[in-house]
Amino acid sequence: MESIITALITGGVTLLGVLIANGKSQAVTETKLDELTREVREHNNFARRMPVVEEQIKVIQHRMEALETLSRYHNS
């Protein structure tokens, strides 16, 4: 009878330890997932803005070419 009680207590303590460890592990996983979600959102925002920036660069390049052409025309 004593060995059964000891086994039950040991099992209960072990179960409690596993539950606590799982809770901490779950918290770490959720923190990592939150961080990854933030990074993905940041990346997506950057990816949405890049085509706009690329188009602005094209416009700037065309304006520079036009100014260079005008400058060559006036200096000739």
C-alpha positions as CSV (number, residue, x, y, z in Angstrom):
1,M,0.0,0.0,0.0
2,E,2.8,2.4,0.9
3,S,4.5,1.8,-2.5
4,I,1.2,2.6,-4.3
5,I,0.9,5.9,-2.4
6,T,4.5,6.7,-3.2
7,A,3.9,5.9,-6.9
8,L,0.8,8.1,-7.0
9,I,2.7,11.0,-5.3
10,T,5.6,10.6,-7.7
11,G,3.3,10.4,-10.6
12,G,1.4,13.5,-9.5
13,V,4.6,15.5,-9.0
14,T,5.9,14.4,-12.4
15,L,2.6,15.4,-14.0
16,L,2.8,18.8,-12.3
17,G,6.3,19.3,-13.5
18,V,5.4,18.4,-17.1
19,L,2.4,20.8,-17.0
20,I,4.6,23.6,-15.8
21,A,7.3,22.9,-18.4
22,N,4.7,22.8,-21.1
23,G,3.3,26.1,-20.0
24,K,6.7,27.7,-20.2
25,S,7.4,26.1,-23.5
26,Q,4.1,27.3,-24.8
27,A,4.9,30.9,-23.6
28,V,8.2,30.8,-25.4
29,T,6.6,29.5,-28.6
30,E,3.9,32.2,-28.5
31,T,6.6,34.9,-28.0
32,K,8.6,33.6,-31.0
33,L,5.4,33.4,-33.1
34,D,4.5,37.0,-32.2
35,E,8.0,38.1,-33.2
36,L,7.9,36.2,-36.5
37,T,4.4,37.7,-37.2
38,R,5.8,41.2,-36.6
39,E,8.8,40.6,-38.9
40,V,6.5,39.2,-41.6
41,R,4.2,42.2,-41.4
42,E,7.2,44.5,-41.6
43,H,8.5,42.6,-44.6
44,N,5.1,42.8,-46.3
45,N,4.9,46.5,-45.7
46,F,8.4,46.9,-47.3
47,A,7.4,44.7,-50.2
48,R,4.3,46.8,-50.9
49,R,6.3,50.0,-50.9
50,M,9.1,48.8,-53.2
51,P,7.2,49.1,-56.5
52,V,6.3,52.7,-55.6
53,V,9.9,53.5,-54.9
54,E,11.0,51.8,-58.1
55,E,8.5,53.9,-60.1
56,Q,9.7,57.0,-58.4
57,I,13.3,56.2,-59.3
58,K,12.3,55.7,-62.9
59,V,10.6,59.1,-62.9
60,I,13.7,60.7,-61.4
61,Q,16.0,59.0,-63.9
62,H,13.9,60.3,-66.8
63,R,13.9,63.8,-65.3
64,M,17.7,63.7,-64.9
65,E,18.1,62.5,-68.5
66,A,15.9,65.4,-69.7
67,L,17.9,67.9,-67.7
68,E,21.2,66.5,-69.0
69,T,19.9,66.7,-72.6
70,L,18.7,70.3,-72.0
71,S,22.1,71.2,-70.4
72,R,24.0,69.7,-73.4
73,Y,21.7,71.6,-75.8
74,H,22.2,74.9,-74.0
75,N,26.0,74.5,-73.6
76,S,26.5,73.7,-77.3
